Amino acid sequence: MRFVVDGMLGGLARWLRMLGYDTKYDSMMDDNTLLDQTQKDGAILLTRDQELHDRARKKGLSSVLILGKNEEDNLAQLAKSLGVSVEIDMAATRCPKCGSPLREVSKDEASGSVPPASLKLYDRFWKCTAANCGRTYWVGSHWKNIRQTLQNTRKKVEVLET
């Protein structure tokens, strides 16, 4: 599945990228560009805008009107309606910032782009493959919150399925 995400859903775009989905997001894309990109990519448009959703459907494009109050609700809606996985696989994870693939790098290669304390504490690092991004990631203490959000999302999916 590929997604094009409107400017109101930047947080959802980052989550989808972390979950490994090819997700285009640019907060400056206007409605016509969003529709064109959705068609060009054969993607699913994700929007909070009822009018944009209706326009996409009239053009025969796949679109989901996002209704949740928070990221857990939004991810649960997509898990239920589209079968979006809410499990992170680091081999498939994309850069949350730009959406490019990540590659695992050594500690030596991560050195200089990771805080020294994190370099000492953690052994695995991933770097964005996009030349204009190049961010480095690791499974650090912030993953407690990521895991909690995904666990809460899975619980919400179970409630939606009953």
Buried (B, 14 or more C-beta within 10 A) or exposed (E): BBBBBBBBBEBBBBBBBBBBBBBBBBEEBEBEEBBBBBBEBEBBBBBBBEEBBEBBEEEEBBBBBBEBEBBBBBBBBBBBEBEBBBEBEEEBBBBBBBBBBBEEBEBEBBEEBBEEEBBEEBEEBBBBBBEEEBBBBBBBEEEEEBEEBBEBBBEBBEEEEE
